[in-house]
Amino acid sequence: MSAHEFIAGIPLVLGGNVFGWSSKGDEAFAVLDAFYEAGGRMIDTADVYSAWIPGHKGGESETVLGEWLERSGVRADMRIHTKTGMLGGAELYDPARVLQSLDASLERLRTDRVDLYYAHKDYPELAIAQIVEAFDGAVRSGQVRALGASNFDAARLSAALNQAEAVGATPFSALQNEYNLVARDAYGEDLQRLVTERDLAMLPFFGLASGYLTGKYRTEADFAQSLRGGRAKELAGTNGPQVLQAMDEVAAETGASHAAIALAWLVRQPGIPAPIASARTVEQLQQLLEFTRVKLTDDQLKRLSAAA
């Protein structure tokens, strides 16, 4: 499958990390229903979501999505993206373990296929040939349509693409690394060049820096009031306030929300057809969808880029 065949609907991938964690039951289903009704067709999750919560073991997000897909009857319209590789170590990339993880994800998702299946992280101690072979096996099983790499650097991603080409394996056609207005190191010029030259799709995570780029975190008290406040503070780094100042100016000029501005900036960057962002409530989702109506000028893009 080419890099863009798993791209569908509006240019937003709904992040599934909140489902089964901070968004559950009817609230989660309402978000998913609203996303579908707005033309959303891509959802990103992982088998590790949300193992960081005491009492959770991973798979909670996939379980919620599976329940929604079954009750909504819209599986044929959707592009479901999921990942494996975080619930253990390098042994997870043994070919048999990849298939085992895939089967478990499919059971939770209540489907017979995954549209985009990611290696969730790189294990540099493994030969790249082993990773390519293991994920090619997932495609050959008939249960995966396309492959992605997450948290890979340029050298390892390039090696994986070259290895797949050399042996006739299915190559990675997507990259999912962290990238946003305040954190740009994981998708630098070398990766941007590789992604565009090899026609991959970059689908960045933490597009809103765990909520920091919504503009709601301005003080220590703000960070303390949210479940994600600590992570938002970490992602903001030292340049966060100056980025927010530039966003404040663009918001005043456009009337757009900070979240919409952050996402609109992302889709104007090289190789990015759609960002990933999550919403706990329907109200938050509507704020995300606003970005599809925002048109930033070249001058606004330049000022936002220069703020970091």
PLY file of the C-alpha trace (Angstrom):
ply
format ascii 1.0
element vertex 308
property float x
property float y
property float z
element edge 307
property int vertex1
property int vertex2
end_header
0.00 0.00 0.00
1.31 3.48 -0.83
1.95 6.05 1.85
-1.37 7.76 1.42
-3.88 4.94 0.87
-4.46 4.71 4.62
-5.19 8.46 4.67
-8.92 9.11 4.52
-11.51 11.67 5.52
-10.61 14.98 7.14
-6.87 15.58 7.75
-6.91 14.57 11.41
-5.98 11.28 13.06
-7.93 10.92 16.30
-5.57 9.86 19.07
-6.85 6.89 21.03
-4.60 7.20 24.07
-7.40 8.71 26.18
-9.93 5.95 25.55
-10.27 3.56 28.45
-8.36 6.05 30.59
-9.68 9.61 30.88
-12.49 9.00 28.38
-14.68 5.97 28.98
-18.08 4.54 28.26
-20.71 6.80 26.74
-18.38 9.81 26.85
-15.82 7.98 24.70
-18.49 6.69 22.31
-19.88 10.23 21.95
-16.44 11.51 20.89
-16.04 8.70 18.38
-19.55 9.22 17.00
-18.92 12.96 16.61
-15.58 12.34 14.92
-17.20 10.01 12.40
-20.09 12.39 11.76
-17.60 15.20 11.07
-15.88 13.12 8.39
-13.12 11.67 10.55
-11.93 8.32 9.29
-8.55 7.69 10.95
-7.99 6.57 14.54
-4.62 5.85 16.13
-4.13 3.56 19.12
-1.60 1.06 20.51
-1.55 -2.15 22.50
0.24 -0.32 25.33
-2.59 2.22 25.88
-3.11 2.69 28.85
-0.66 0.47 30.74
0.74 3.50 32.60
-2.39 3.62 34.77
-2.32 1.52 37.98
-4.46 -1.56 37.45
-4.28 -1.32 33.66
-2.23 -3.72 31.57
-2.53 -2.24 28.08
-5.18 -2.82 25.45
-7.80 -0.70 27.20
-7.95 1.78 24.32
-8.22 -0.94 21.68
-11.02 -2.53 23.69
-13.07 0.68 23.72
-12.48 1.18 20.00
-13.52 -2.40 19.30
-16.77 -1.92 21.19
-17.46 1.27 19.25
-16.65 -0.28 15.86
-19.00 -3.16 16.58
-21.89 -1.06 17.81
-21.51 1.66 15.15
-21.11 -0.66 12.18
-18.68 1.70 10.44
-15.56 -0.47 10.31
-15.50 -0.51 6.51
-15.23 3.29 6.45
-12.46 3.59 9.02
-8.67 3.45 8.85
-7.55 1.88 12.13
-3.92 2.45 13.11
-2.35 0.55 16.01
1.12 -0.23 17.30
3.15 -2.86 19.14
6.56 -2.90 20.75
6.19 -1.17 24.12
4.85 -3.97 26.33
8.22 -5.59 26.88
11.61 -5.49 25.20
13.32 -6.45 21.96
11.81 -9.94 22.17
8.54 -8.35 20.99
10.04 -8.10 17.51
10.58 -11.81 17.09
8.39 -12.68 14.08
6.17 -15.01 16.12
5.70 -12.40 18.85
4.67 -9.72 16.36
1.97 -12.04 15.05
0.91 -12.89 18.59
0.63 -9.19 19.46
-1.27 -8.51 16.26
-3.78 -11.27 17.00
-4.37 -9.84 20.48
-4.94 -6.36 19.06
-7.36 -7.67 16.45
-9.34 -9.49 19.11
-9.66 -6.34 21.21
-10.48 -4.21 18.15
-13.09 -6.78 17.05
-11.85 -6.69 13.48
-10.01 -8.92 11.04
-7.47 -6.36 9.87
-5.42 -3.31 10.80
-5.02 -0.61 8.18
-1.69 0.67 9.52
0.47 -1.36 11.92
3.45 0.31 13.60
6.66 -0.81 15.17
6.10 1.43 18.20
9.79 1.96 18.94
13.15 1.00 17.54
15.42 -1.48 19.28
18.86 -0.45 18.00
20.41 -3.66 19.33
18.39 -5.62 16.77
19.52 -6.01 13.19
17.21 -3.93 11.06
16.65 -7.01 8.89
14.92 -8.75 11.81
12.48 -5.87 12.31
11.72 -5.71 8.60
11.14 -9.48 8.46
8.92 -9.50 11.53
6.59 -6.75 10.32
6.56 -8.03 6.76
5.20 -11.24 8.28
2.28 -9.25 9.69
1.40 -8.10 6.17
1.85 -11.58 4.74
-0.62 -12.86 7.33
-3.30 -10.93 5.44
-4.27 -8.99 8.56
-2.30 -5.77 7.98
-2.60 -3.42 5.00
0.36 -1.08 5.61
3.29 -0.65 7.99
4.63 2.27 9.98
7.64 3.08 12.14
7.35 5.12 15.33
10.20 6.71 17.28
12.78 5.83 14.61
15.65 8.11 13.64
16.69 8.84 10.07
19.52 6.33 9.92
17.46 3.39 11.12
14.40 4.30 9.07
16.55 4.63 5.95
18.17 1.27 6.68
14.73 -0.34 7.10
13.50 1.08 3.79
16.62 -0.09 1.98
16.41 -3.55 3.54
12.77 -3.97 2.56
13.56 -2.94 -1.00
16.52 -5.34 -1.17
14.56 -8.40 -0.05
11.15 -7.57 -1.50
9.50 -7.02 1.87
6.71 -4.56 2.60
8.38 -1.25 3.52
7.35 1.19 6.20
5.12 3.76 4.53
4.45 5.96 7.55
6.42 7.55 10.37
5.00 8.54 13.74
7.40 10.66 15.78
6.84 13.46 18.27
6.60 16.84 16.58
4.92 20.11 17.45
5.61 23.80 17.85
7.63 23.32 21.05
9.32 19.96 20.31
10.92 19.52 16.89
14.06 17.43 17.43
12.46 14.04 16.63
11.52 15.17 13.11
14.47 17.23 12.00
15.67 18.10 8.53
17.21 14.68 7.90
13.97 12.86 8.61
11.91 15.44 6.73
14.11 14.95 3.68
13.87 11.15 3.93
10.09 11.16 4.39
9.47 13.44 1.43
11.99 11.77 -0.88
10.67 8.28 -0.14
7.01 9.36 -0.17
6.19 8.38 3.39
3.45 9.99 5.47
4.55 11.58 8.73
1.72 11.47 11.29
3.11 13.32 14.33
2.07 12.55 17.89
1.86 15.05 20.75
0.67 17.57 18.17
-0.68 19.71 21.02
2.15 18.88 23.44
-0.26 17.12 25.82
-2.48 20.17 25.84
0.18 22.83 26.34
-0.41 24.29 22.90
-4.10 24.80 23.65
-2.93 27.77 25.71
-4.62 26.59 28.89
-1.37 26.10 30.79
0.10 29.45 31.79
0.98 29.08 35.48
2.09 26.45 37.93
-1.48 26.32 39.20
-2.68 25.51 35.68
-0.29 22.56 35.41
-1.40 21.26 38.80
-5.09 21.16 37.89
-4.88 18.56 35.10
-4.06 14.86 34.80
-1.83 15.76 31.87
-0.39 18.92 33.38
2.91 17.37 34.37
3.49 15.97 30.89
2.46 19.27 29.30
4.98 21.14 31.45
7.72 18.73 30.45
6.91 19.02 26.74
6.72 22.82 26.90
10.40 23.01 27.79
12.04 26.40 28.16
10.69 27.85 24.91
7.03 27.26 25.70
6.11 30.79 26.84
7.60 32.45 23.75
5.75 30.00 21.50
2.48 30.80 23.30
3.17 34.51 22.83
3.49 34.01 19.07
0.33 31.91 19.11
-1.48 34.62 21.07
-0.66 37.09 18.30
-1.85 34.75 15.54
-5.01 33.96 17.52
-5.78 37.67 17.77
-5.26 38.05 14.02
-7.30 35.03 12.95
-9.84 34.49 15.70
-8.74 30.85 15.78
-8.12 28.84 18.92
-4.60 27.95 19.96
-5.28 24.25 19.32
-6.43 25.01 15.78
-3.35 27.14 15.13
-1.00 24.42 16.40
-2.55 21.79 14.14
-2.80 24.12 11.16
0.93 24.80 11.49
1.67 21.06 11.53
-0.08 20.24 8.27
1.98 22.92 6.52
5.23 21.16 7.46
7.05 18.81 5.04
5.61 15.32 4.68
2.71 15.77 7.13
-0.74 15.04 5.66
-2.44 14.89 9.07
-1.55 15.32 12.75
-2.62 13.07 15.60
-4.57 14.69 18.43
-6.85 13.30 21.12
-10.06 14.57 22.64
-11.61 13.46 25.91
-14.95 15.16 25.23
-17.03 16.21 22.23
-16.33 19.85 23.11
-12.58 19.21 22.89
-13.06 17.41 19.58
-14.89 20.40 18.11
-11.95 22.58 19.09
-9.60 20.23 17.24
-11.76 20.14 14.12
-11.62 23.92 13.89
-8.10 23.65 12.46
-9.45 22.34 9.14
-10.98 25.80 8.59
-7.87 27.80 9.53
-5.66 29.19 6.78
-2.38 30.54 8.11
-0.51 33.07 6.01
3.14 32.55 5.11
4.06 35.35 7.51
2.13 33.73 10.36
3.79 30.37 9.66
7.20 32.06 9.67
6.56 33.76 13.00
5.29 30.58 14.62
8.27 28.59 13.35
10.72 31.21 14.56
9.27 31.28 18.08
10.77 27.97 19.20
0 1
1 2
2 3
3 4
4 5
5 6
6 7
7 8
8 9
9 10
10 11
11 12
12 13
13 14
14 15
15 16
16 17
17 18
18 19
19 20
20 21
21 22
22 23
23 24
24 25
25 26
26 27
27 28
28 29
29 30
30 31
31 32
32 33
33 34
34 35
35 36
36 37
37 38
38 39
39 40
40 41
41 42
42 43
43 44
44 45
45 46
46 47
47 48
48 49
49 50
50 51
51 52
52 53
53 54
54 55
55 56
56 57
57 58
58 59
59 60
60 61
61 62
62 63
63 64
64 65
65 66
66 67
67 68
68 69
69 70
70 71
71 72
72 73
73 74
74 75
75 76
76 77
77 78
78 79
79 80
80 81
81 82
82 83
83 84
84 85
85 86
86 87
87 88
88 89
89 90
90 91
91 92
92 93
93 94
94 95
95 96
96 97
97 98
98 99
99 100
100 101
101 102
102 103
103 104
104 105
105 106
106 107
107 108
108 109
109 110
110 111
111 112
112 113
113 114
114 115
115 116
116 117
117 118
118 119
119 120
120 121
121 122
122 123
123 124
124 125
125 126
126 127
127 128
128 129
129 130
130 131
131 132
132 133
133 134
134 135
135 136
136 137
137 138
138 139
139 140
140 141
141 142
142 143
143 144
144 145
145 146
146 147
147 148
148 149
149 150
150 151
151 152
152 153
153 154
154 155
155 156
156 157
157 158
158 159
159 160
160 161
161 162
162 163
163 164
164 165
165 166
166 167
167 168
168 169
169 170
170 171
171 172
172 173
173 174
174 175
175 176
176 177
177 178
178 179
179 180
180 181
181 182
182 183
183 184
184 185
185 186
186 187
187 188
188 189
189 190
190 191
191 192
192 193
193 194
194 195
195 196
196 197
197 198
198 199
199 200
200 201
201 202
202 203
203 204
204 205
205 206
206 207
207 208
208 209
209 210
210 211
211 212
212 213
213 214
214 215
215 216
216 217
217 218
218 219
219 220
220 221
221 222
222 223
223 224
224 225
225 226
226 227
227 228
228 229
229 230
230 231
231 232
232 233
233 234
234 235
235 236
236 237
237 238
238 239
239 240
240 241
241 242
242 243
243 244
244 245
245 246
246 247
247 248
248 249
249 250
250 251
251 252
252 253
253 254
254 255
255 256
256 257
257 258
258 259
259 260
260 261
261 262
262 263
263 264
264 265
265 266
266 267
267 268
268 269
269 270
270 271
271 272
272 273
273 274
274 275
275 276
276 277
277 278
278 279
279 280
280 281
281 282
282 283
283 284
284 285
285 286
286 287
287 288
288 289
289 290
290 291
291 292
292 293
293 294
294 295
295 296
296 297
297 298
298 299
299 300
300 301
301 302
302 303
303 304
304 305
305 306
306 307
